[in-house]
């Protein structure tokens, strides 16, 4: 399926009729804001912030629509195609290139004061810079890491692994425990490709080679996929990984059913709220030929079609005040994107947050290239075929690389 912005707009133009037309206009100016749903806390937080903004700015109404991540891209492209795009939205940064090339994203350089720009951490600002223009602001950030259930490791007589050999040995020992699966491997829906990149990067490979062609036809890519297939075949993952999405894997870890899982900081507040007695540790991904983690940002984007850019930007500036950023990052489990919040004790002294942040010096980001969703979808389908035994890893990866190169015109 082609997930480019233009084709998604065409395909979904008739799919959804609801957008902003029916939203009440109780104030002089209305700003429509599409919010990506991270957790059950997301909607109430943004509504609280919008209400506080409106107390200071009674002539501006912030109309919030909360949309699940899995349907966000289709919802946005449908609204765009129907001429009912929001004024601002949280988006996946990986979509930003396509939006920018379509002229959908408004460059914000002229809106940014030097003081406001200086509040951001450069590492997280850089993915939103395209051709020298800032076309969005980092709104959420995370780095990935491994969580291990220390109680289960102790029961199995296994040590927390630091490399893939130790990981494999620990998994074999965990397999002996009743009602426990050694490793939770995602194989369904959003970020199935990311779970493969964790292995790819630590085996010394990359998504793209230096010449821009796909890195899936390399020995490192083959080693990364073969490892996961070996874990599946030897019963060292939960059965049938392609039946499990990200949230289902994380729920199994919270329930004490998994020994090891790869995850993001957002899982930590969930564990503390839902499984406060769970014994766990945050660790780097196992080393292979390299150290790696996945650095991820989401972007707050101003739409070029907005007729209320001035009012929308006023709300954007309000939303980055320290008090709101602190509450959002702590509530959702994100790494801070602003310098003042990053300096707070909550983030400098919390061992869990520090465990995720430790990977930032060697973090990898998804490449900011056109048609990224289509390319990622090829990787997802390929890994699913390998996991299910429908294709041999080497043949499947070579075919995927060829398909990706064709998409990229290489």
ZIKAZI-V600011 format. One record per helix or strand of 2 or more residues. SS is the DSSP state (H for helix, E for strand). FROM is the first residue (numbers start at 0). TO is the last residue. If there is no record, write none. Layout:
SS_FROM_TO / SS_FROM_TO
This chain:
H_4_11 / E_28_36 / H_39_55 / E_59_67 / H_68_80 / E_87_91 / H_92_100 / H_113_116 / H_121_127 / E_128_129 / E_132_133 / E_136_142 / E_144_148 / H_149_155 / H_163_173 / E_180_183 / H_191_201 / H_218_232 / H_240_242 / H_245_253 / E_257_262 / H_265_273 / E_279_282 / E_292_302 / H_308_318 / H_321_331 / H_338_341 / H_344_347 / H_350_356 / H_359_361 / E_362_363 / H_371_386 / H_392_407
